[in-house]
Amino acid sequence: MQMTFRWYGDGNDDITPEMIRQIPGVSGLVWALHDKQPGEIWTVEEIEKVRARIEGAGFHMDVVESVNVHDDIKIGLPTRDQYIENYKTTLKNLAQFGVKVVTYNFMPIFDWTRTDLFHPLEDGSTALYYEKNKIQDDYKEMAAYILENLHGKTFPGWEPERMAKLDELFEAYRPVTKEKLWENLQYFLEAIMPTCHETGIKMAIHQDDPPWDIFGIPRLLCDKASIGRFLHMVDDPYNCLCLCSGSLGANPENDVANIIHTYCNRIAFAHIRNLRHYPNGDFSEVSHRDCDGDTGILEIMRAYHDCGYTGYIRPDHADICGEKNPTVGRDTVCMTGHSVSCTSGDAGICWNVWNRIPVSYAPFLLMQNKHVFYDHHSSHLFLV
C-alpha cells in the first residue's frame, strides 16, 4: 500500500506539508483546489501552483480528493452535458501532472453529515458525532451549525455558495428518485470513461456518508449489494471505488472486510476510519486503534494485506487532540476531523498492522479486542 495524508492547501489549512513530512511512511498528499465550485474547470496554471508546493515538499500528488460533480449532472438537467465536458477538461489537465486517481461522490445536496463536530471523548479529545434524532426535518439548522463551526475553512460538499441555496436545491432534487439518481450516475460515468482511458485516471467513488437516506434525499452507495450494482453498471477498470471503512461502517450490518475481499481489484483508494456505535443508532468517530471502535480495523487492514493491495490509502477522520479543540483552547486550527497529531498516530497504527503482524497470527488476533505490538528482535507479539 501507499500511505498518503490529506492536505487542504495553503490558506485553507494551518497544517503545512513540512509538518506532514515528519510523519513516517507518508509518500503523497491528497489534495484539491478547494476554492473551485463544482462544474468549474481546473486550469493548468492553478494545478501547477499546487504541484510546486506538494512536490517541493517531497511528496507525490497522485490522488485528488475531490473533483466534485455539479448538481445538474446528479439531477439530470439538460445543462449536464456542458458540465460533463468541463469535467473531462479537468481530468485532461490533471493528467498532465501525473494524477492517477480522482475521488468524487454522487451524494445529493449534502456531503458527509454529522450533528456535532467537536463531541468530547473520554480522553479529552473530540471527534465527529452523528446523533440520529437530530437528522429530522430542519436541514437548515444542521447546515448552519456545520458552516459556523468550519471557522471560515472550505470543505468539499459544504461550499457556502451552495448551502445558501438549500431550498432551491431541495426543490430541484424533489423529482429525483433513487432509480433516477442511478441512471444519472450511469450517464455521467459512461460519458467520462473514454477520457479516463485516454488520461489513465481512475475515478474512485466515495460511499454515501452516512449510508442511508437523510432528509428524504436518496443515497446510493450504502452496502455490498449497491457497490456491486455500481461496479457492474459500468464494468470498466477505470470505474473504481474510494472504499471508506467509516462511511460503510456507520451501518453495523456492513462487513467492511468482506466487501474489501470481494471488490479489492476495483479499489483505487482507501479511507481507514474507525467508529463506535451506540444502541440508539448514534455513532462517534474514534482513533484507529481496533479496540476503540467497532469497525474492525484489524480485519480491514488484514483484508487489504491478504488481497495484495498496492493502491493508495490514508487515515481518515481522526479524533482531534488539540488543534482547534474548543474544549482545550489550542491555537493551531486543523481541518475538522483531521488533527495532524492524532491522524499521524493513526497512520502509524495502519502501518504497524500492515507490516508487523504475520499473516499466520491473524486469525488469532482477530478474536482479540486488543492492541497489538510486534517486537522485531524477539519476533514476539504483545497484546495489551
Order of alpha helices (4+ residues) and beta strands (2+ residues): beta-alpha-beta-alpha-beta-alpha-alpha-beta-beta-beta-alpha-alpha-alpha-alpha-beta-alpha-beta-alpha-alpha-beta-beta-beta-alpha-beta-alpha-alpha-beta-beta
